């Protein structure tokens, strides 16, 4: 259902981009308008017939019943004073009204951004700015699970960013934002031919590959947004374009630059800055110093995170060794305690014998009596045997 909704939304965006007479902002406002009492108003003759038969590309999806999610099946209405009543239906999407509201950004792009957990944690505000720029944002199911787990992280900054990102996703999904698409758990478990997901990153990558496989020729400008170098290498191995978010120190300005990159389809943050830079005592003009500074900050942040992970791993290894050593010490202490008890009992016996010499005498007498009895019994048996032999 998510893939069909994505394909239909891409076709609608492409058609709006081709027809300059259509206002994409009004379409977006119709998606987001909450239900209310619909005022009666005649159909304006100048309004474009948006969902007429002159859209052959969209009409190819007639057989699909779940082109949009059920949340879009109810007719959104507007409480604006000026209303255009459009009695049309588009494969489960009913628009009975279109508000004439304040200017909003046009649907000026057919870009798709698939976000990884690292990008959302490093830059929580990037998702909100992306959807406001009318870039379709796809969130894999595994990313949602990881964000929920990171809210309990020991690192305060990571936990705070994960909670903020989770709240943003919840708000956008509750408002049924058309530019946000969430992968479902059923789609996560669907197999992909020629691809086996062994780890969590592979499941995130599978979401992007399924979109590419499903969209086919309609796929023009898709980006895989991640700050994970290993995952970025995997995307390049699958012929997918990947990009990393700018440093979180740039805040909203960097996010705006990043979204503009998605819109233009350029993987570099090219700027024209002539600020002089000094290197080894020489002064030279760097035409791309802003881009280098952003990348260096991002790389420095990645190195800091890697260093923190290494330190955390070392601490965990030391803790594990300490626990193992503690278990060994407990076993040694138990063995030593048993030996001590045995020695104490032996010492008690010896001390008792030393204090009571008559005990030794009694033991010796018992031994002598026992041996004397054995000797007497032997002599008696011999004498009896002699008597028997004589009588015969």
Buried (B, 14 or more C-beta within 10 A) or exposed (E): BBBBBBBBBBBBBBBBBEBEEBBBBBBBBBBBBEEEEBBEEEEBEEEBEBBEEEBEBBBEBEEBEBBBBEEBEEBBBBBBEEBBBBEEEBBBBBBBBBBBBEEBEBBBBBBBBBBBBBBBBBBBBBBBBBBEBBBBBBBBBBBBBBBEEBBEBEBEEBBBBBBBBBEBBEEBBEEBBBBBBBBEEEBBEEEEEEEEBEEBBBBBBBBBBBBBBBBEEEBEBBBBBBBBBEBBEBBEEEEBEBBBBBBBEBEEEBBBBBBEBBBEEEEEBEBEBEEEEEEEEEEEEBEBBBBBBBBEBBBEBBEEBEEEEEEEEEEEEEEEEEEEEEEEEEEEEEEEEEEEEEEEEEEEEEEEEEEEEEEEEEEEEEEEEEEEEEEEEEEEEEEEEEEEEEEE
